[in-house]
Amino acid sequence: MKNETEKDSAVYLNSWIKGFNEGYNFIFKAASFAQKASNFVLGQQLMEQE
């Protein structure tokens, strides 16, 4: 299990490194996607509360 977790972590970190090497707009795109996901989740929670 530990080796699998380490491998997954390395793949994840390498994807961020690749993105930064392609340009700093990568971080803004990631932040935009995170905001959209957050808005979706919060919207779903509000709908469930009504």
NORRA-V190697 format. One record per helix or strand. SS is the DSSP state (alpha for helix, beta for strand). FROM is the first residue (numbers start at 1). LEN is the number of residues. If there is no record, write none. Layout:
((SS	FROM	LEN) (SS	FROM	LEN))
This chain:
((alpha	2	21) (alpha	25	25))
